Amino acid sequence: MPKLPGNNDADAFAGQAHLTLPENTSVKSLRDGARQILETSDLDLKVALAYYVANQWFKGALSISRGTGERPMPDRPGRPAKPELLPPRDMPKRAVGGKNGKIALLHSLAHIELNAIDLTWDLIGRFTHVPMPRSYYDDFVRVGLEEAKHFTLIQERLAKLGHAYGDLPAHDGLWQAAQSTGKDLIARLAIIPLVLEARGLDITPSMIEKANATGDEDTASVLHVIYHDEKGHVAYGAKWFRFMCDRHRVRPEPRFQQLVKQHFKGPLKPPFNDRARSEAGLTPGFYRPLIKLTQ
């Protein structure tokens, strides 16, 4: 399994050693690997491919793209038969409290992290026509690998509780953000890391506190790993969003607000974890002016 430069959590990846790839697996470029990750509906294979492609990338074995001969990125990611995907409005009310509430929460988080795998690798593969430094790909390949780690950690926690991803229905709203921003890299950077991932910085600390308060230290530990990594994900988003704004000579904060109003459905809801957001480079001037506009 890959050991990423400067990643103190590399030992957490050792648990993926049992995941193997088909003998005929061939990844011709980073873009080709990202496409394969999206297309597969086999979730173990999706995770294994994320580890393999990241490892090959950091070893220097992959080019970014092989040019015009590569197949296009899919419009939607591959998904297994379960869970049943419903419109958000049709989702049953989630159980609160007790074991059923814990299962429902973990299942919801697993669904979010699965979508995060595909959203990140789509970000990597869909915009290779935009000239970007190699360090851009380094950052988001790391994110794609960490999302695979998160999904696996939650799967393992569900398994210990006698359940699995797919046992409950899930909503199909997260991919709409990808479809809306599929032709604009700066819009994708605004919505995925700086809205969706940043929301995780707001709500995860309270989930950790509740898990600890109920004596569920295993779940709290998983959530702590996710929270730690999400700070880096938001930081990468802020870094490259600012880079793109500098390239186009536009001010980052007004441009972010314009893109959120254009592409994000629903309000930005306080409370915000201003400290964690600011540490990641997402200062209040980006998002606080949007509260009144989206309420």
C-alpha positions as CSV (number, residue, x, y, z in Angstrom):
1,M,0.0,0.0,0.0
2,P,1.2,3.5,-0.8
3,K,3.0,5.5,1.8
4,L,2.4,9.1,0.9
5,P,5.0,11.8,1.5
6,G,4.4,13.5,4.9
7,N,1.4,11.4,5.7
8,N,1.5,10.3,9.3
9,D,-1.6,8.1,8.8
10,A,0.0,5.8,6.2
11,D,-0.2,2.9,8.7
12,A,-4.0,3.2,8.6
13,F,-3.8,2.1,4.9
14,A,-2.3,-1.3,5.8
15,G,-5.7,-2.8,6.3
16,Q,-6.3,-2.6,2.6
17,A,-3.7,-5.2,1.8
18,H,-6.4,-7.8,1.2
19,L,-7.9,-5.9,-1.7
20,T,-6.6,-7.2,-5.0
21,L,-7.1,-6.1,-8.5
22,P,-8.0,-8.3,-11.5
23,E,-5.0,-9.7,-13.3
24,N,-5.9,-7.8,-16.5
25,T,-6.0,-4.4,-14.7
26,S,-4.2,-1.8,-16.8
27,V,-4.1,1.9,-15.9
28,K,-2.6,4.0,-18.7
29,S,-2.6,7.4,-17.1
30,L,-3.9,9.2,-14.1
31,R,-7.0,10.3,-16.0
32,D,-7.6,6.7,-17.2
33,G,-7.3,5.5,-13.6
34,A,-9.8,8.1,-12.4
35,R,-12.2,7.0,-15.1
36,Q,-12.0,3.4,-14.0
37,I,-12.5,4.3,-10.4
38,L,-15.7,6.1,-11.3
39,E,-17.1,3.5,-13.7
40,T,-16.8,0.5,-11.4
41,S,-19.9,-0.5,-9.4
42,D,-17.8,-3.0,-7.3
43,L,-17.1,-1.0,-4.2
44,D,-14.1,-3.1,-3.1
45,L,-12.6,-2.7,-6.6
46,K,-13.3,1.1,-6.4
47,V,-11.3,1.3,-3.2
48,A,-8.6,-1.0,-4.4
49,L,-8.2,1.1,-7.6
50,A,-8.0,4.3,-5.6
51,Y,-5.1,2.8,-3.7
52,Y,-3.4,1.4,-6.8
53,V,-3.7,4.6,-8.9
54,A,-2.5,6.8,-6.0
55,N,0.5,4.5,-5.5
56,Q,1.4,4.5,-9.2
57,W,1.0,8.3,-9.4
58,F,3.3,9.0,-6.4
59,K,5.8,6.5,-7.8
60,G,6.0,8.6,-10.9
61,A,4.6,5.7,-13.1
62,L,1.7,7.6,-14.6
63,S,1.4,10.6,-16.9
64,I,-1.6,12.9,-16.3
65,S,-3.2,12.0,-19.5
66,R,-2.4,10.2,-22.8
67,G,-4.3,12.7,-24.9
68,T,-7.3,12.5,-27.2
69,G,-7.4,8.7,-27.4
70,E,-8.7,8.2,-23.9
71,R,-12.4,7.4,-23.2
72,P,-14.5,10.2,-21.8
73,M,-15.3,10.4,-18.1
74,P,-18.7,8.9,-17.3
75,D,-21.7,11.1,-16.6
76,R,-22.5,9.1,-13.4
77,P,-20.4,6.9,-11.2
78,G,-21.0,3.1,-11.1
79,R,-23.1,2.0,-8.2
80,P,-24.1,-1.4,-6.7
81,A,-27.7,-2.6,-6.7
82,K,-28.0,-1.5,-3.1
83,P,-28.7,0.9,-1.5
84,E,-31.8,2.1,-3.2
85,L,-31.2,5.7,-4.3
86,L,-34.1,8.1,-3.6
87,P,-34.7,11.8,-4.2
88,P,-33.8,13.7,-1.0
89,R,-37.5,14.6,-0.4
90,D,-38.4,10.9,-0.4
91,M,-35.9,9.7,2.1
92,P,-37.4,8.2,5.3
93,K,-36.8,10.1,8.5
94,R,-33.6,8.9,10.0
95,A,-33.7,7.1,13.3
96,V,-32.3,9.2,16.2
97,G,-30.7,7.6,19.3
98,G,-29.9,4.1,20.3
99,K,-28.3,1.4,18.0
100,N,-30.7,2.2,15.1
101,G,-29.7,5.8,15.2
102,K,-26.0,4.9,15.2
103,I,-26.5,2.6,12.3
104,A,-28.4,5.2,10.3
105,L,-25.8,7.8,11.0
106,L,-22.9,5.6,9.9
107,H,-24.8,4.5,6.8
108,S,-25.4,8.1,5.9
109,L,-21.7,8.9,6.4
110,A,-20.7,5.9,4.3
111,H,-22.8,7.2,1.5
112,I,-21.2,10.6,1.8
113,E,-17.7,9.2,1.7
114,L,-18.5,6.9,-1.3
115,N,-19.7,10.0,-3.2
116,A,-16.6,11.8,-2.0
117,I,-14.4,9.1,-3.6
118,D,-16.1,9.6,-6.9
119,L,-16.4,13.4,-6.7
120,T,-12.6,13.7,-6.0
121,W,-11.5,11.3,-8.8
122,D,-13.9,13.0,-11.2
123,L,-12.3,16.3,-10.2
124,I,-8.9,14.7,-11.1
125,G,-9.9,13.2,-14.4
126,R,-12.5,15.5,-15.9
127,F,-10.3,18.7,-16.0
128,T,-7.0,17.4,-17.4
129,H,-7.5,19.7,-20.3
130,V,-6.9,22.7,-17.9
131,P,-3.2,23.3,-17.5
132,M,-2.4,22.8,-13.8
133,P,0.8,22.2,-11.9
134,R,1.7,18.7,-10.9
135,S,1.3,19.6,-7.2
136,Y,-2.5,20.2,-7.9
137,Y,-2.7,16.5,-8.8
138,D,-0.6,15.5,-5.9
139,D,-3.0,17.2,-3.5
140,F,-6.2,15.8,-5.0
141,V,-4.8,12.3,-5.5
142,R,-4.1,12.4,-1.7
143,V,-7.7,13.5,-1.1
144,G,-9.0,10.7,-3.3
145,L,-7.0,8.1,-1.4
146,E,-8.1,9.5,2.0
147,E,-11.8,9.4,0.9
148,A,-11.3,5.7,0.1
149,K,-9.8,5.2,3.5
150,H,-12.8,7.0,5.2
151,F,-15.3,4.8,3.3
152,T,-13.5,1.7,4.4
153,L,-13.2,2.8,8.0
154,I,-17.0,3.4,8.2
155,Q,-17.7,0.1,6.4
156,E,-15.6,-1.7,9.0
157,R,-17.4,0.0,11.8
158,L,-20.8,-0.9,10.3
159,A,-19.7,-4.5,10.0
160,K,-18.8,-4.7,13.7
161,L,-22.3,-3.6,14.4
162,G,-23.8,-6.3,12.2
163,H,-24.7,-4.1,9.3
164,A,-23.3,-3.1,5.9
165,Y,-23.5,-0.2,3.4
166,G,-26.6,-0.9,1.3
167,D,-28.9,-1.9,4.2
168,L,-30.7,1.4,4.2
169,P,-31.8,3.7,1.3
170,A,-29.7,6.7,0.5
171,H,-30.4,10.0,-1.3
172,D,-29.1,10.8,-4.8
173,G,-28.5,14.5,-4.3
174,L,-24.7,14.7,-3.9
175,W,-23.9,13.9,-7.5
176,Q,-26.0,16.9,-8.7
177,A,-23.1,19.1,-7.6
178,A,-20.8,17.3,-10.0
179,Q,-23.2,17.5,-12.9
180,S,-23.8,21.2,-12.3
181,T,-20.0,22.0,-12.3
182,G,-18.8,19.5,-14.9
183,K,-17.6,22.1,-17.4
184,D,-16.0,24.6,-15.0
185,L,-13.0,23.7,-12.7
186,I,-13.2,26.8,-10.6
187,A,-16.9,26.1,-9.9
188,R,-16.1,22.5,-9.0
189,L,-13.4,23.7,-6.5
190,A,-15.9,26.2,-5.0
191,I,-18.7,23.7,-4.5
192,I,-17.0,20.4,-3.6
193,P,-14.2,21.3,-1.2
194,L,-15.4,24.7,-0.1
195,V,-19.1,24.0,0.5
196,L,-19.6,20.3,0.9
197,E,-16.4,19.3,2.6
198,A,-16.3,22.5,4.7
199,R,-19.7,21.5,6.1
200,G,-18.0,18.5,7.5
201,L,-15.8,20.8,9.6
202,D,-19.0,22.3,11.1
203,I,-20.8,19.2,12.1
204,T,-18.2,16.5,12.8
205,P,-17.0,17.9,16.1
206,S,-20.5,17.6,17.6
207,M,-20.8,14.0,16.3
208,I,-17.5,13.1,17.9
209,E,-18.7,14.6,21.2
210,K,-22.0,12.6,21.1
211,A,-20.2,9.4,20.3
212,N,-17.8,9.9,23.2
213,A,-20.7,10.8,25.5
214,T,-22.4,7.5,24.7
215,G,-19.2,5.5,25.2
216,D,-18.8,4.7,21.5
217,E,-15.1,5.4,21.3
218,D,-14.7,3.3,18.1
219,T,-17.1,5.6,16.2
220,A,-15.5,8.7,17.7
221,S,-12.1,7.5,16.6
222,V,-13.3,7.0,13.0
223,L,-14.9,10.5,13.0
224,H,-11.7,12.0,14.4
225,V,-9.7,10.6,11.5
226,I,-12.3,12.0,9.0
227,Y,-12.3,15.4,10.7
228,H,-8.5,15.7,10.7
229,D,-8.3,14.8,7.0
230,E,-11.2,17.1,6.0
231,K,-9.2,20.1,7.2
232,G,-6.6,19.2,4.6
233,H,-9.2,18.7,1.9
234,V,-10.7,22.2,2.5
235,A,-7.2,23.6,2.6
236,Y,-6.4,22.1,-0.8
237,G,-9.7,23.5,-2.2
238,A,-9.0,27.0,-0.9
239,K,-5.4,26.9,-2.2
240,W,-6.3,25.9,-5.8
241,F,-9.5,28.1,-5.8
242,R,-7.3,31.1,-5.0
243,F,-4.8,29.9,-7.7
244,M,-7.5,29.9,-10.3
245,C,-8.8,33.3,-9.2
246,D,-5.3,34.7,-9.5
247,R,-4.9,33.1,-13.0
248,H,-8.2,34.8,-14.1
249,R,-7.4,38.0,-12.2
250,V,-10.6,38.0,-10.1
251,R,-11.1,38.5,-6.4
252,P,-11.7,35.1,-4.7
253,E,-14.4,36.0,-2.2
254,P,-16.9,37.6,-4.6
255,R,-16.2,34.9,-7.2
256,F,-16.9,32.2,-4.6
257,Q,-20.2,33.8,-3.7
258,Q,-21.2,34.1,-7.3
259,L,-20.5,30.5,-8.0
260,V,-22.3,29.2,-4.8
261,K,-25.4,31.2,-5.8
262,Q,-25.2,29.7,-9.3
263,H,-24.5,26.1,-8.6
264,F,-25.4,25.2,-5.0
265,K,-29.0,24.3,-4.2
266,G,-30.1,25.1,-0.6
267,P,-28.9,27.5,2.0
268,L,-25.5,27.7,3.8
269,K,-26.6,27.1,7.3
270,P,-24.8,28.3,10.5
271,P,-23.3,27.6,12.9
272,F,-20.0,27.5,11.2
273,N,-16.7,26.2,12.6
274,D,-15.0,29.5,11.8
275,R,-11.7,28.5,13.5
276,A,-11.3,25.2,11.5
277,R,-12.4,26.9,8.3
278,S,-10.0,29.7,8.7
279,E,-7.1,27.4,9.5
280,A,-7.9,25.7,6.2
281,G,-7.8,29.1,4.4
282,L,-11.6,29.5,4.1
283,T,-12.0,32.8,6.0
284,P,-15.5,34.1,7.0
285,G,-15.5,36.7,4.2
286,F,-16.1,33.9,1.7
287,Y,-19.2,32.4,3.2
288,R,-20.8,34.6,5.8
289,P,-22.2,37.1,3.3
290,L,-24.1,34.2,1.7
291,I,-26.2,33.5,4.8
292,K,-28.7,36.2,4.1
293,L,-28.7,35.5,0.4
294,T,-29.5,31.9,0.9
295,Q,-31.9,32.0,3.8
